[in-house]
């Protein structure tokens, strides 16, 4: 397998897996009334089905169709950027971006189809299906009061990994002198090597 083909594999495999997992779990919730309001771990985790017309974390500054269009355009922009930087990207970075793309596609699918599915709107008027609720509280303070889904987990996890390991897994850039910038440390790319043990062979 060529290096470019391997990079495509590490980008699109997590994207497809996240999209499938997200949509399957949402369909299970939609078709299982007994799971739509169910405590999973007492005091910590519950399934509470809700339809989110806005953005992440309950933000609803714009109308649902506008948010849907923005989400689609943003996802196209992300994929374009990934493909543009593919030659400089390592496998760890591509895996993280695949998780983000898969999560974005999962929520976009809801925005395109859920309005039609529930009969309250057309294409782009759908609300995102959320159901995972972290119910832990400290006194009267909810630790994380938002309800989310598998797509959100994939996106959040990837962003955290990119922030923590950005010096090791962000695309390699070169300054005007041709030397690598700070993001291209000579330290071994441990994440990349773990994903691609034959890289140095």
C-alpha positions as CSV (number, residue, x, y, z in Angstrom):
1,X,0.0,0.0,0.0
2,X,1.3,3.4,-0.9
3,X,1.8,6.1,1.7
4,X,-0.9,8.2,0.2
5,X,-3.4,5.3,0.2
6,X,-2.5,4.6,3.9
7,X,-3.1,8.3,4.7
8,X,-6.6,8.1,3.1
9,X,-7.3,4.9,5.1
10,X,-6.3,6.6,8.4
11,X,-8.5,9.6,7.5
12,X,-11.6,8.0,6.2
13,X,-11.8,4.8,8.3
14,X,-12.5,6.7,11.6
15,X,-14.8,9.1,9.8
16,X,-17.0,6.2,8.5
17,X,-16.9,4.3,11.8
18,X,-17.9,7.4,13.8
19,X,-20.7,8.2,11.3
20,X,-22.1,4.6,11.5
21,X,-21.8,4.4,15.3
22,X,-23.5,7.8,15.7
23,X,-26.4,7.1,13.4
24,X,-26.9,3.6,14.8
25,X,-27.0,4.7,18.4
26,X,-29.4,7.5,17.5
27,X,-31.8,5.1,15.7
28,X,-31.7,2.8,18.7
29,X,-32.7,5.7,21.0
30,X,-35.4,6.9,18.5
31,X,-36.9,3.4,18.3
32,X,-36.6,2.5,22.0
33,X,-39.0,4.6,24.1
34,X,-37.8,2.8,27.3
35,X,-34.2,4.1,26.7
36,X,-35.2,7.7,26.0
37,X,-35.4,8.6,29.7
38,X,-33.3,6.0,31.5
39,X,-30.7,6.2,34.3
40,X,-27.6,4.2,33.3
41,X,-25.3,4.8,36.3
42,X,-27.1,6.3,39.2
43,X,-25.9,9.8,39.9
44,X,-23.5,9.8,37.0
45,X,-24.9,8.9,33.6
46,X,-28.4,8.7,32.0
47,X,-30.0,8.6,28.6
48,X,-32.3,11.6,28.1
49,X,-33.5,12.0,24.6
50,X,-33.7,15.5,23.2
51,X,-33.7,17.3,19.9
52,X,-31.2,20.2,19.6
53,X,-32.2,22.8,17.1
54,X,-29.1,24.9,17.8
55,X,-25.3,24.3,18.0
56,X,-23.2,22.5,20.5
57,X,-23.6,23.2,24.2
58,X,-27.1,24.5,23.6
59,X,-26.1,27.6,21.7
60,X,-28.9,28.8,19.4
61,X,-27.8,32.2,18.1
62,X,-28.9,31.4,14.5
63,X,-31.9,29.7,12.9
64,X,-31.6,25.9,12.3
65,X,-31.4,26.2,8.5
66,X,-28.6,28.7,8.8
67,X,-26.7,26.6,11.3
68,X,-27.1,23.6,9.0
69,X,-25.6,25.5,6.0
70,X,-22.8,26.8,8.2
71,X,-22.0,23.2,9.4
72,X,-22.0,21.9,5.9
73,X,-19.7,24.6,4.6
74,X,-17.4,24.3,7.6
75,X,-17.1,20.5,7.0
76,X,-16.3,21.0,3.4
77,X,-13.7,23.6,4.4
78,X,-12.1,21.1,6.9
79,X,-12.0,18.3,4.4
80,X,-10.5,20.6,1.8
81,X,-7.8,21.8,4.2
82,X,-7.0,18.2,5.2
83,X,-6.6,17.1,1.6
84,X,-4.5,20.2,0.8
85,X,-2.1,19.4,3.7
86,X,-2.1,15.6,3.1
87,X,1.5,15.4,2.0
88,X,2.7,17.0,5.3
89,X,0.2,15.2,7.6
90,X,1.1,12.2,9.7
91,X,-1.2,9.3,10.5
92,X,-2.0,10.5,14.1
93,X,-3.2,13.8,12.8
94,X,-5.3,12.2,10.0
95,X,-6.9,9.9,12.5
96,X,-7.9,12.8,14.7
97,X,-9.3,14.7,11.7
98,X,-11.2,11.6,10.6
99,X,-12.9,11.6,14.0
100,X,-13.9,15.3,13.6
101,X,-15.2,14.8,10.0
102,X,-17.1,11.7,11.1
103,X,-18.7,13.6,14.0
104,X,-19.5,16.5,11.8
105,X,-21.2,14.3,9.2
106,X,-23.2,12.5,11.9
107,X,-24.8,15.7,13.1
108,X,-25.2,17.1,9.6
109,X,-27.1,13.9,8.7
110,X,-29.5,14.8,11.5
111,X,-29.9,18.3,10.2
112,X,-30.7,17.1,6.7
113,X,-33.1,14.2,7.6
114,X,-34.6,14.6,11.1
115,X,-37.0,17.4,10.1
116,X,-38.4,15.0,7.4
117,X,-38.3,12.0,9.8
118,X,-40.4,13.7,12.5
119,X,-42.5,15.8,10.1
120,X,-41.7,19.2,11.6
121,X,-39.6,20.6,8.8
122,X,-37.8,20.0,5.6
123,X,-34.2,19.5,4.5
124,X,-31.7,21.5,6.7
125,X,-34.4,22.1,9.3
126,X,-33.7,19.0,11.3
127,X,-32.7,19.0,14.9
128,X,-29.7,17.0,16.2
129,X,-30.5,14.0,18.3
130,X,-28.8,14.1,21.7
131,X,-29.3,11.6,24.4
132,X,-26.1,11.1,26.5
133,X,-26.4,13.0,29.8
134,X,-23.6,13.2,32.4
135,X,-25.8,13.8,35.5
136,X,-23.1,14.2,38.1
137,X,-23.7,17.2,40.4
138,X,-21.8,18.9,43.2
139,X,-24.3,20.4,45.5
140,X,-26.7,22.2,43.2
141,X,-24.1,22.6,40.5
142,X,-24.2,20.4,37.5
143,X,-20.7,19.3,36.5
144,X,-21.7,19.1,32.8
145,X,-25.3,20.1,32.2
146,X,-25.3,19.5,28.4
147,X,-26.8,16.5,26.6
148,X,-24.7,15.1,23.7
149,X,-24.2,12.2,21.3
150,X,-21.5,9.9,19.9
151,X,-20.6,12.4,17.2
152,X,-19.9,15.1,19.8
153,X,-17.7,12.6,21.8
154,X,-15.6,11.9,18.7
155,X,-15.2,15.6,17.9
156,X,-14.4,16.6,21.5
157,X,-11.9,13.7,22.0
158,X,-10.1,14.6,18.8
159,X,-9.8,18.2,19.7
160,X,-8.4,17.4,23.1
161,X,-5.8,15.1,21.6
162,X,-4.8,17.7,19.0
163,X,-4.4,20.3,21.8
164,X,-2.4,18.1,24.1
165,X,-0.1,16.5,21.4
166,X,-0.2,19.4,18.8
167,X,3.6,19.5,18.6
168,X,3.8,15.9,17.6
169,X,0.8,15.4,15.3
170,X,0.0,18.6,13.6
171,X,1.1,18.9,9.9
172,X,4.7,19.6,9.3
173,X,5.6,23.2,8.1
174,X,8.8,24.7,7.0
175,X,10.0,28.3,7.5
176,X,11.6,30.4,4.8
177,X,15.0,28.9,5.5
178,X,13.7,25.4,4.8
179,X,14.1,24.2,8.4
180,X,11.2,22.7,10.3
181,X,9.2,25.0,12.6
182,X,8.4,24.3,16.3
183,X,5.6,22.0,15.4
184,X,8.1,19.6,13.7
185,X,10.2,18.7,16.6
186,X,12.9,16.1,16.0
187,X,11.5,14.0,18.9
188,X,9.9,10.8,17.7
189,X,6.3,11.0,16.7
190,X,5.1,8.4,19.2
191,X,1.5,8.5,18.2
192,X,2.4,8.2,14.5
193,X,4.8,5.3,15.2
194,X,2.2,3.5,17.3
195,X,-0.2,3.7,14.4
196,X,2.4,2.9,11.8
197,X,5.0,0.6,13.3
198,X,6.6,0.0,9.9
199,X,7.2,3.7,9.1
200,X,10.9,3.5,9.8
201,X,11.5,0.0,8.4
